Amino acid sequence: MSDPKIDSFRKALLFMGTAGWSYKDWGGGFYREGVRPSDMLGEYQDKYRCVEIDSTFYAMPPQRNIDSWKRRSRQGFFFAPKFPQVISHEKFLHDCDEELEVFLQRVQGLGEHLGPLLLQFPYFNKKSGINIMGFVGRLSRFLKLFEEKGGKRMVVEVRNKNFLKGPLLDLLRDHRVPLAALDHPWMPTPQSYLGAEELRTGDFAYLRLLGDRYGIEKITKTWNRTVLDQGWRLDAWARWIREQLGHGQVWVFANNHFAGFAPATIDSLKARLTDPPQ
C-alpha cells in the first residue's frame, strides 16, 4: 500500500509536459475550440507545469519571445529550451563561444521559469566520421565552457546507442550532467533502462518520449488523437520513473510522434504513476 506522504513528496519532484504547446490540431481536444494562439500557453498551464521548447533548436530565441513567455508564466511553471542547432549540429560545439553566450543570456531571462537546457545531437553514423572518442573530446571542452559562462542544469541527448559507454558516461558523471533517456527507434528499449544505474549520470533524470516520426507519419499527420497503442512502453517508463524519483527530480516530455497526441500520452503516463505499481 502506498504512503500518501511519500506519494506527495514524489509528485513534487515530477515534472511532466509536452514538446511544444502551439499546435492548432489540439484545438477542441486539449484546448478550447477556436482558441487563439496567444491564449494557448495560458490554457496549457491549467494542466501541466513544464514544457519543452523545440523552436529554440531551429533559431536563437528572440528577446521578445523570452519576455513574452516569462510574462505569461505562472509561479512554478518551467520551460526546458533546446540549444540552437548552430551549436550542436552546424558547429558541433566548436568555435561557438559567441552563440553559447547569447543563448545563455537570452534563456536566463526566463528567471525562475527556466528549467533544464537540452543539448541534442544527431545520430552520428559511420559516414559522419564521428566516433565516441571524438564526440567525448568535443563535449568535454564544451561542458567546461558552459560552466565558465555560468550555465546551469544541462541535459545531453545522443541518438546512437553505441555511445552509451564508459567514456561518455564518465564525462557526464564528472560534470553531473544527466544523459537523456529516449524512447526512439535508434535507442535501447524502455525495459533496457530499468535498473541501469550506470546510465544515471546527473542530479536529476530526463525522459523524452519521441517515438518513430517517420513511421507514424505514414499513419497520420494530424496530431489530435492517439493512433498507436504504446501502453506496454508506458508501463515500462512508469516503472523507470518510479526508480528515478528515489534519487531526485524527474522531467518527462512527450512528442506528438510518440502515439499521435502528446497530451494523451502524458495523461496516460500520469494515470500509471497514480495507480499502485504492478
FENNORLIN-V540760 format. One record per residue. N is the residue number from 1. RES is the residue in one small letter. SS is DSSP state (alpha for helix, beta for strand, coil for the rest). BURIAL is b if it has 9 or more other ideal C-beta (glycine too) atoms within 8 Angstrom, else e. D_CENTER is the distance of its C-alpha to the mean C-alpha in whole Angstrom. Layout:
# FENNORLIN-V540760
n = (N/N)
res = (RES/RES)
ss = (SS/SS)
burial = (BURIAL/BURIAL)
d_center = (D_CENTER/D_CENTER)
This chain:
# FENNORLIN-V540760
n = (1/2/3/4/5/6/7/8/9/10/11/12/13/14/15/16/17/18/19/20/21/22/23/24/25/26/27/28/29/30/31/32/33/34/35/36/37/38/39/40/41/42/43/44/45/46/47/48/49/50/51/52/53/54/55/56/57/58/59/60/61/62/63/64/65/66/67/68/69/70/71/72/73/74/75/76/77/78/79/80/81/82/83/84/85/86/87/88/89/90/91/92/93/94/95/96/97/98/99/100/101/102/103/104/105/106/107/108/109/110/111/112/113/114/115/116/117/118/119/120/121/122/123/124/125/126/127/128/129/130/131/132/133/134/135/136/137/138/139/140/141/142/143/144/145/146/147/148/149/150/151/152/153/154/155/156/157/158/159/160/161/162/163/164/165/166/167/168/169/170/171/172/173/174/175/176/177/178/179/180/181/182/183/184/185/186/187/188/189/190/191/192/193/194/195/196/197/198/199/200/201/202/203/204/205/206/207/208/209/210/211/212/213/214/215/216/217/218/219/220/221/222/223/224/225/226/227/228/229/230/231/232/233/234/235/236/237/238/239/240/241/242/243/244/245/246/247/248/249/250/251/252/253/254/255/256/257/258/259/260/261/262/263/264/265/266/267/268/269/270/271/272/273/274/275/276/277/278)
res = (m/s/d/p/k/i/d/s/f/r/k/a/l/l/f/m/g/t/a/g/w/s/y/k/d/w/g/g/g/f/y/r/e/g/v/r/p/s/d/m/l/g/e/y/q/d/k/y/r/c/v/e/i/d/s/t/f/y/a/m/p/p/q/r/n/i/d/s/w/k/r/r/s/r/q/g/f/f/f/a/p/k/f/p/q/v/i/s/h/e/k/f/l/h/d/c/d/e/e/l/e/v/f/l/q/r/v/q/g/l/g/e/h/l/g/p/l/l/l/q/f/p/y/f/n/k/k/s/g/i/n/i/m/g/f/v/g/r/l/s/r/f/l/k/l/f/e/e/k/g/g/k/r/m/v/v/e/v/r/n/k/n/f/l/k/g/p/l/l/d/l/l/r/d/h/r/v/p/l/a/a/l/d/h/p/w/m/p/t/p/q/s/y/l/g/a/e/e/l/r/t/g/d/f/a/y/l/r/l/l/g/d/r/y/g/i/e/k/i/t/k/t/w/n/r/t/v/l/d/q/g/w/r/l/d/a/w/a/r/w/i/r/e/q/l/g/h/g/q/v/w/v/f/a/n/n/h/f/a/g/f/a/p/a/t/i/d/s/l/k/a/r/l/t/d/p/p/q)
ss = (coil/coil/coil/alpha/alpha/alpha/alpha/alpha/alpha/alpha/alpha/alpha/alpha/beta/beta/beta/beta/beta/beta/coil/coil/coil/coil/alpha/alpha/alpha/beta/coil/coil/coil/beta/coil/coil/coil/coil/coil/alpha/alpha/alpha/alpha/alpha/alpha/alpha/alpha/coil/coil/coil/coil/coil/beta/beta/beta/beta/coil/alpha/alpha/alpha/alpha/coil/coil/coil/coil/alpha/alpha/alpha/alpha/alpha/alpha/alpha/alpha/alpha/coil/coil/coil/coil/coil/coil/beta/beta/beta/beta/beta/coil/coil/alpha/alpha/alpha/alpha/alpha/alpha/coil/coil/coil/coil/coil/coil/alpha/alpha/alpha/alpha/alpha/alpha/alpha/alpha/alpha/alpha/alpha/alpha/alpha/alpha/alpha/alpha/alpha/beta/coil/coil/beta/beta/beta/beta/coil/coil/coil/coil/coil/alpha/alpha/alpha/coil/coil/coil/alpha/alpha/alpha/alpha/alpha/alpha/alpha/alpha/alpha/alpha/alpha/alpha/alpha/alpha/alpha/alpha/alpha/coil/coil/coil/coil/coil/beta/beta/beta/beta/coil/coil/coil/alpha/alpha/alpha/coil/coil/alpha/alpha/alpha/alpha/alpha/alpha/alpha/alpha/alpha/alpha/coil/coil/beta/beta/coil/beta/beta/beta/coil/coil/coil/coil/coil/coil/alpha/alpha/alpha/alpha/coil/coil/coil/alpha/alpha/alpha/coil/coil/coil/coil/coil/beta/beta/beta/beta/beta/coil/coil/coil/alpha/alpha/alpha/alpha/coil/coil/coil/coil/coil/coil/coil/coil/coil/coil/coil/coil/coil/coil/alpha/alpha/alpha/alpha/alpha/alpha/alpha/alpha/alpha/alpha/alpha/alpha/alpha/alpha/alpha/coil/coil/coil/coil/beta/beta/beta/beta/beta/coil/alpha/alpha/alpha/alpha/coil/coil/alpha/alpha/alpha/alpha/alpha/alpha/alpha/alpha/alpha/alpha/alpha/alpha/alpha/coil/coil/coil/coil)
burial = (e/e/e/e/e/e/b/e/e/b/e/e/b/b/b/b/b/b/b/b/e/e/e/e/b/b/b/e/b/e/b/e/e/e/b/e/e/e/b/b/b/e/b/b/b/e/e/b/b/b/b/b/b/b/b/b/b/e/e/b/b/e/e/e/b/b/b/e/b/b/e/e/b/e/e/e/b/b/b/b/b/b/b/b/b/b/b/b/b/e/b/e/b/e/e/b/e/e/b/b/b/b/b/b/e/b/b/b/b/b/e/e/b/b/b/b/b/b/b/b/b/e/e/b/e/e/e/e/e/e/e/b/e/b/b/b/e/b/b/b/b/b/b/e/b/b/b/e/b/e/b/e/e/b/b/b/b/b/b/b/e/e/b/b/e/e/b/b/b/e/b/b/b/e/e/e/b/b/b/b/b/b/b/b/e/e/e/e/e/b/e/e/b/b/e/e/e/e/b/b/b/b/e/b/b/b/b/b/b/b/b/e/e/e/b/b/b/e/e/e/e/e/b/b/e/b/b/b/e/b/e/e/b/b/b/b/b/b/b/b/b/b/b/b/b/e/e/b/b/b/b/b/b/b/b/b/b/b/b/b/b/b/b/b/b/b/e/b/b/b/e/b/b/e/e/e/e/e)
d_center = (31/28/29/28/28/25/23/23/22/19/18/18/15/13/10/10/9/8/7/10/14/17/18/21/21/20/23/26/23/20/22/26/28/28/26/26/23/23/23/20/18/21/21/17/17/20/18/14/14/10/9/6/9/9/13/13/12/16/18/18/18/21/22/23/20/19/22/22/18/19/23/21/19/20/21/18/15/12/10/7/9/8/12/14/15/19/18/15/17/21/22/20/20/23/25/23/24/24/21/19/22/21/18/18/21/19/16/18/20/17/19/18/15/13/10/8/9/7/9/9/13/15/17/20/22/26/27/25/27/24/24/22/25/24/21/21/24/22/19/21/23/20/19/22/22/19/20/24/22/21/17/16/12/11/8/10/9/12/13/17/17/21/19/18/21/23/23/19/18/21/20/17/19/21/19/17/14/11/11/7/9/9/11/13/16/17/15/17/17/16/19/19/16/18/20/19/20/20/16/15/16/14/15/12/10/6/6/5/8/9/13/16/16/20/21/20/21/24/24/23/22/22/19/21/21/20/22/21/21/19/20/21/17/16/19/18/14/16/18/15/14/17/18/15/16/20/18/16/13/10/7/6/5/8/9/13/14/13/16/17/16/13/15/17/14/13/16/18/15/16/20/20/19/21/24/26/24/26)
